[in-house]
Amino acid sequence: MLTLHPNVPHYRQIYENIKNDIINGNLHANVKLPSIRSLADHLNISTTPVEAAYQQLAAEGLIESRARKGFFVNGLPPDYLRLGIRSSNEHESNSLFPARDTPGGYLYDFHISAIEKEAFPLSSWKKVTAEVVSDDRLNLNYGEPQGELGLRIQLVHYLRNFRGVHCRPEQIIIAGDQAYLMFLLSMLLKEKYSDLAIENPGYQLIPAVFRKSGFSILPMPLDEDGINIHSLLKCECKLAAVTPSHQFPTGKLMSLEKRQSLLNWARNRNGYIIEDDYDGEFQYDNKPLPSLQGLSENTNVIYLGGFSQILAPAIGIHYMVLPYDLLEDYHRIRIELMLEHPASRLSQFTLQSFMEQGYLAKHIRRARKLYKEKHERLVAALETHLGGKMSITGRGAGFHITISVNDTRTSGELCLLAKNKGVRIIDANAFYVKASEPLPPSIMIGFAGILLDQIEPGIKKLAEAWS
C-alpha cells in the first residue's frame, strides 16, 4: 500500500499511485476501489485528499462512480492509448518522457534526452533553411516514400565515414520518428518471425511496437559487455534488438568479441539483429567502435539511427537501413499501405544541404568536444559529492551516465527526494521488463542538455537531497 511522503500533497500522491497502477495493468477494468472513508482511515489522513484524488481520476475517465456501489476502474481511455503514456510505477519525475518546460521547472535538469540550446548551430541552420525555402526543389506535393533521394545519398556518405555502415541509398528509409519505422519493420518481419529478444533492462519503444504487432517479447539478461549470448542460444528466437554502442540504460559498451558472436548467431539462425545506434557517434575515451552493420559485408543487421540528439529532437529525422533481402517485402507493404512521404520535406531538404555544405561534420566535432567536457565534469562531481555512495556503471560514451547507489531506499524514492530539491534524474530500474529479484537503486543522469557550469552545483544539490 502507498506510503505517503510528507513534502508532497497527499491527494497528488494518491492520484498518481492509482493512475500508475491502472496504466501499468495492476488495476484492471471493473475492479472496485476502496471507499473514500476506508482508504482515508487506512492512510491515517482525512477524507479530503482521497476525495480530491478520486474526483481527478474520474474527470480523466480512469475511474467512475456507480450509484450506491462505489468507485470502479474503467478501461484506459483512448486518449491515454493515443498519447502512449507510460509509467514506471513511481512518481511522474521517473517517467521516460517527463513534462518539458514546466512552469517553475527544475533548478538542475539532468534530462536524459535533451540538448543544450546554445550548442545547436542555429545560425548555420537558419541560413540553410532560408536557401531551401527559396529553392525551386521545395514544393507542396508529396515527397518520395523512402525519403528524399538527395538526403539518402548524404546519409550513405555520413554513415560510412562516422559509423562504418555499408549501404546504398535504396536501402535507407527515412521517417519523422522511430515508432513509424518500427511499425513498418514489424510488418516486414511478422510473416516469418514471431519472437523478438530484447536487452533487459532496455529501451522499450521497439518491443512495445513489436508486441502490438503480435510478437512475443523475450527479455535477455546483460553481461558486462552487452546482451548474454548464452541466453540467446538457449531460446528459439531469430530476432534480437540491441544498443551496442552505449547500452540503454546501463551505458555498457558491447565488446568486439561479443559483436562478432552476435553476428554469428544471426547468421546461423537465418535471423536479424536490430541495431539501435542512437548515440554511436559520441564516445569519449576511445575511438568509436564501428557499427555492427559495418563489421562485415552483407550482414543480417537492420540499422537504426537519427538526429534527435546529434542535432535536435525538433528536426524530426530518423532512418533505417534495411538489408537487401528485405527490400522487396518493404516495397510490397509500401504499396499496400499507400505510404507517402514519412517526414517533413523541409526538414529533409534542409538537413541534406546542411550535410552537403559540411555543417553537420563541423557540428559533430564541436559537440564531441563539448559533451566530453560535460561528461568529465559530471564524473568529477559525482566522485566528489557521492564518491562513497555510488559506482558509475555507464561512462565514456553517449549523453547520460548511469550510477548504482549504495542506499536502502528505492530508485523511485531517491528520484522523488531529488525532485523535491529541484533536481531531475531518472530511475534506470524502470526500464526492466521484469526483475527476478529486488533491484539495487540505479539512476540515470543526463548531461547533454544542462549547462556546463550547472553540473557541479546540481550534483551537490543531489547529494544534499539524499543525505
N, C-alpha and C positions, 0 to 999 in steps of 0.2 A: 504494500500500500504506500501511497505517496507520503514522503516526509517533507513537511513544509519548511522552507528557508525563511528566516525572519526578515531578510532585507528585500524580499520580492513580494509584491502584493499577492495575498492568498488566492483571490479569485483568479488571477492570471495563472498561477501555478496549477490550480485545479483544472482550469480550462485547457491549458496546454497538455497536461498529462492525459486527459481523456481524449483530446483530439489526436494526439500521437498514437494512443492505443487503437483508435479507430482506423487511422491511416495505415498503421503497421499490421492491421489484421488481428490484433489481440482482442478487440471487441467487435463482434460481428453484428450484422443487421438483426434487429428484433431482440437483442439482449437487453434485459431490463437493468437500469442503473439504480444504485441505492437512492432512497428518498433523500430530499434535501436535509431533513432533520437527522436521519440516521448517519449520513456522511459527515454532517457538521459535528455530531456527537463523537464519531469515530476519530475525527481530526482534532477534537477538543477546541473548536472555534465556533463563532456564531453562525447562524444560517445565512447571513447577508452575502458573504463571498461565494458560498456554494450556489445560492440562487442566482447571483450575477453571472457565474460561470455557466450554469445551465442555460440561462437566457441567451448568452452569447453563442453557445453551441447550437441552440435551437434556431437562432437567427441565421446561422450559416448552413442550416439544413443537416447538420451532423446528427442531431437527436430530435425527437419530437415528444410532446406531452400528450398522453392519451387520457381522456376523461376518466377519472376515478380508478385509473390503473397505474399511473406514474410516468416516468421518463424512459424512453426506449431508443436504442441506437438505430439510425437509418443506414441504408447503403450509402456509399460515398457519392456525393452529388457529382453530376457531370463536370462542373467547373473545376473540382479538385482533380479529377482524372485528366481533364484537358490541360490544366496547368502543370501536370506532372509533379505535384507536391510530394516531397519525400520527408521522412523524419528519421532521426537516429534514436528515437525513444528517449531523447533528452530534451532540454530546452532549446528554443529557437536559435540560440547562439551556436549550437552544434550542427545546424543544418548545412548540407553541402552547398546550398545556394542561399546564404543569408541575405537579408534585405540590403540593397545598396543605397547609399546616400540617405540614410535615415536621419531625419532632423535630430540634431544633438549628437548623432553618430558615436563613434568610438574615439577616445583620445589617441589610442595606438592601434591601428588596424593592420594586423598581420594576415590579411586575406590571402588565401592560397592561389587565387586565380585573377588577381588584379594586376594592373600595370601602373607605373608612375607616369602621370600625365606629362610631366616635364621631360621625360625620356623619349616620348614619341616625337618623331621627326615631322612636326606639324607643318613647318614652312615648306618643306620639300613635297609633302603630301598635298598641300593646298595648290602648289604650283602645278603639279602633275594633274590634279583633278581639273583645274581650270583649262589645261591643254586638252584634256579628254572631252570635256563638255563642249568645247568649240570645234572638236574634230568631227568630220563627216561620218566616221565609222559608228558613232554613238547614235542609235535611232531608238524609236519606241516600240519596235517589233520584238517578237520572241528571239532569244538567242539560241545558241547550239545546246542541245540537251545534255551533252557531256561537259559543257563549259566552253568558253571561247577558246578557239584553237591557238590564238596568239599567247594566251596565258598558259595553256598546257605546254606549249613549246618552251616557254620560260621556265616552267616547273621542271621539265626534263633536265635542263642545264643546272638549275638550282639544286635539285635532289642529287644529281651526280657529284657536284662539287662539294656540297655540305654534308651529305649523308651517305654517299656511295651507292645510291639506289640506281639500278639498271632498269630503264623503262623508255618507252616511246610515247608520243602524245596520245595515240589511240588507246593506250591503257589507262589513262587518267580520267577520272570523273570528279568534277568539282560540284560542291554544294554549299549552301549557306550555313548548314550546321551538320554535326556529326550524326545526329539521330536520323536524318534523312538518308545518309549513306548507309547506316546500319540497317535501316528498314529495307533498303534496296538489296543489301548484301544477304540479309536473311531470306529474302525472296529467291535470290540466286541459288542459295545452298540448301533450302529446305527439301527439295525433291530428292536429294541424295544423302542428306545427313540429318540426324535427329538430336545429337548431343553436342554441347559446347562446354569444354573445360575452361575454367577461368582461374585466375590467381585469387587466393583468399588470405588476407584481405586484398581488395582490388577496386578499380574504378567500375561503378555499377551501371553506367549508361549502356554499354554493349550488351551485357547479359540481360538487362531489362528489356531491350528491344527484341532480342532473340527469344526470350521467354514469352513475350506477347505473340511471337510468330509460331509458337508451338514447340520450341526446342526445350529439351531437358538441360538444366544448368548443373554442371558438376564442379564444385569448388575444390581446388587443389592447394595443398599447403606450400609454403615457401621455404627454400633453403636460404643460406646466407647470400647466394648468388642468383636467386630467382626461383622460378617455379620448380617444384620437385619432379624430376623426370621419372623416378621410380613410380610415383603415384599415377603419372600419365600412362606408363606402360601397363599398369595393373588394370586400367579401365579400358573399355572398348571404343571410346570416343575417337574421332578422327579430326576434330576441330579444336583449336586452343587459341584463346585471346591472351596476349601478354603485353607488358610495358617494359621492354628490356633495358632501355637507356636510362631510366630513372623510375624504378617501380613505384606505382601509386598504390597506397600512400607511404610505404616504408622508405622509399628512396634507394632501395638496393639496386646495384648495377649488375646486370647479367654478365657473367664471365664469358670469354671467347669459347672456352671448352663447353659450357652449358649451351651456348648458341648453336654450336655445331651438333651437339646431341639433340637439340630440339629440331633442327633442320632434318637430321636423320630420321627422327620419329615421324615427322610429317611425310617424308619421302617413303618410308617403309609402310606407313598406313594408307598411302594414297589420299592424304588429307591436306588440310591447310592450317597455316598459322596466321592469325590476325595480329599484325604488329602495330600497336598504337605508339607512335614515336612522337608524342605531343611536345616534348621539350628536348629532343635528342641533340639539337644544335648547341645546347648550353651545358658543357662540362668544364669544370674549373681547375681540377687538379691534374688532369691528364688530357692528352689529345683524344677527342671523341672517338669512341669505337664506331665502326661503320654499322649501318643498319643490318638487321637480319636479312632483309631482302637483298642486300648488296653483297653478301658473303660469297655467293656463287651464282652462276648464270641459271636461269630457268628454275628458280626456287619456288616452292609451294607456299609463298608468302603473299598475303594481302596487306598492303602497306597503307597506313592512315597517317595523315598529317594535317596541319592547319596553321593559321596565323593569329589565333586569338591572343597568345601571349608574346609571340615573336614581334607582332606589331600592336594589335589591339583587338579586343572582342568585337568592337563595333564594325570592324572591317567585314566580318561575316564570310570568310572564305575558308572552307575545309576541302580536303581532297582525298581520294582513294586511288591506289594503283592496283589494278587487277592483273593477275597472271593471264597470259594469252588464252589459256584453255577455258576461261570463264567469260570471255568477251562475247561469244555467240549467244550464250544464255542472257547476258546483260542486254544485248540489243533486242532480243525477243521480248523480254519483260518491258524494256523501254517502250517498245511499240505497243504492246498490250495495254500498258498503263497510260499511254499517250503523254509521256513525260515531256515537259517543256524546260526552259532554262531554269536551273536549280538555284541560282544565286544572282544577286544584283549585277546587271551588266555594267553599271557604272563602277562598282567596286572591282569587277573583274578587269575592265579596261584600265582603270587607274593603277591597280596592282601590277598589271602587265608592263605599263610604262614605267612604273616605279622600279621594277626589276631591270628593264631594258637600259635605263639610264644609270644603273649602278647604285641607286639609293638604298636598296634593301641590303646588299652586301656591306655597304658602309655602315648602315644602322646596326646590323648584327655584330660587327666588330666593336662598335661603341657600346652596345648593350652588354656584350660579354664582359667587357672591362668593368662596367658599372655594376652588373649583377654579381660578378666575382668579388668586388669590393664589399657589396652588401652582404654576401654570403659570409665573408671573413669577419665582417663586423658583427654579424649575428652569432657566429660560433664563439667569438671572443666574449660577447656579452653573456651568452648562456654559461660559459665556463666561469666567468667572473661572479655572476649573481646566483647561479643554480648548479655550480660545478659538482657539489657533493650530493645533489639530489636528483640528478638525471644523467642519462647517457644518450649520445647522439647516434641514431641508427640510420639516418639518411643524410649524407653530406657529399659535397663535391660536384653536384650537378643539379639541374632543374631550377625551380623557383620556390621551393619550400624545403624546410628541414623537419625531420621527424625526431622526436625525443621520447625516450622511455623514462617515466618519472618514478622515482622511489618514494611511493606515497600509499597510504592505506585508503585514500579516497579514490573514487572512480574518475575516469576521464571526464564524464559529464559534470561531476561536482567541481572539478578543477576548472573546467571551461566556464561554469557559472560564476565561480569566485573571480575569475579573470574579467568576465563581462561586468560584474558589479564594480570593478575598478577601472572600467573603460578600456579594456584590452580585448581585442578579438583574436581568438585562436580556434582551432578545430579539433574535435575528437576523432583521432585516427581509428579508434576501435569501431566507429560507426560504419566502417567500410568492410567489416566482416559479414559474410553471408550467414555464417553460424560459427560459433566457437565451441570446441569440445570441453573447455574448462574456463573458469573465470580468467579474464584478461587483466594483466597489469596496466595501469594507465599509460596511454600513448597519445601524444599531442602533435599536431601538425602546425608549423609556424611558417607562414609565407613571408617572403622578403622583397618580392618584385615591386609591389605597389606602395610600400611605405618609404618615406624619405630616409635618406642615409642617416641624418642626424637625429632621427626619431627612434632608431633601432635600440640603442643602448638604454635610453630612459624608458622605453617601452618594456624591455626585458626586466629592468629594475622594478618597474611597477608590477609586472607579473610575479616577480619573486615576493614582493610585498603582499600581493593577493593570496599567495599560497603559504605565507609564513604563519 
